[in-house]
């Protein structure tokens, strides 16, 4: 997740709803120790042990392009 300011967009609200539904589905299925994530346009569940302590970095070139548009 890349933190940004401002009011949530429609995409932000829909994504949050999709994440919430997927998280509740995991609990309902008794699948604990997992987190929801997005891969492409699909909501998936990932074991926490696979992600704890890992960091996904932002490509510096993409960050520089974003600063041109968003400051």
Rosetta blueprint (number, residue, H / E / L):
1 X L
2 X L
3 X L
4 X L
5 X L
6 X L
7 X L
8 X L
9 X L
10 X H
11 X H
12 X H
13 X H
14 X H
15 X H
16 X H
17 X H
18 X H
19 X H
20 X H
21 X H
22 X H
23 X H
24 X H
25 X H
26 X H
27 X H
28 X H
29 X L
30 X L
31 X L
32 X L
33 X L
34 X E
35 X E
36 X E
37 X E
38 X E
39 X E
40 X L
41 X L
42 X E
43 X E
44 X E
45 X E
46 X E
47 X E
48 X H
49 X H
50 X H
51 X L
52 X L
53 X L
54 X L
55 X L
56 X L
57 X L
58 X L
59 X L
60 X H
61 X H
62 X H
63 X H
64 X H
65 X H
66 X H
67 X H
68 X H
69 X H
70 X H
71 X L
